[in-house]
Amino acid sequence: MDGLRVVPTWRHGREQLCVCLPDGGNLAWYDREAARVSLLNDDRREDVLRALAPFLTGRVAVGPPPVPTRAELARLTLHPDDDLAPNRPGEALLVALERDPGPAHRLRPPRPDARRRALAAEQTTGSALDRLDGAGHHVLHSLPLPGGDRVHHLLIGPGGLFALHVLPARRQRVRVADPLVALGRGAPFPLLRRVRADADRASYALTAQVRPVLVLVEPARVTVAAPPRSVRLLTDRDLPELAREGGTLKPADVEALHALARDRATWTRL
């Protein structure tokens, strides 16, 4: 097999298997979800299929890569530093914690770090949203806004665009009285104003309607005085509901908006 290697990698938000030459050059990749082997060199077809044989299941299409769409071509022109698609859930918090993990407490247990609670909540939400990716939906995480704010998660799919703001509420009672939100015995704060403002900024950046969503992660109980204006309230268990939305965007629109949203320059222009 001339030393061909099979290497797991990620392309377009999916895990794929790349078949590489000894010098690292790519010969082909296998997309399990699409059941397709895309060949860059048809002369090595048999070598590639032998290398992939332990991984192939069921009927698999084999041939040259599909012709890229306009949205894919736009994405391919992005510099890696400007492509936000690889962002992990809570990317900004992960970077902040790597730079400043907080003081070490040797004599007494450390106080809970609010950043770590927020990170865990964003990771829980991100994992649930990532399970929707690939079924006509795209998800982007931790999109930076000028001034230090972020869109925690952006879901793009047939049902439209949703900007999700995550609030960690593990085992706490949540009280909502638009625009105020209160956790446990804490004082209420006007969180819904920020949730709406972030969605409005995303709408301006993408020139498309972006609907605001507040995600409450693991709350003990939620009390809502009255349905908040324009903001959808969900718990982390309710997130699959967003995948059942439909009839707003065509597949080509979803791809085009995803290509636009993953470009860092889209958000720095705000």
ABEGO torsion letter per residue (X at the ends): XGGBBBBBBBBGGBBBBBBBBAAGBBABBBBAAAGBBBBABAAAAAAAAAAAAAABBEBBBBEBBBBBBAAAAAAAABBAAABAAABBBGAAAAAAAAABAEBBBAABBBBBBAAAAAAAAAAAAAAAAAAABGAGBBBBBGBBBBGGBBBABBBBBAAEBBBBBBBBABGBBBBBBOABBBBEABBBBBAAAAAAAAAAAAAAAAGBBBBBBBBBBGBABBBBABBBBGBBBBBAAAAAAAAABBGABBAAAAAAAAAAAABAAAAAAX
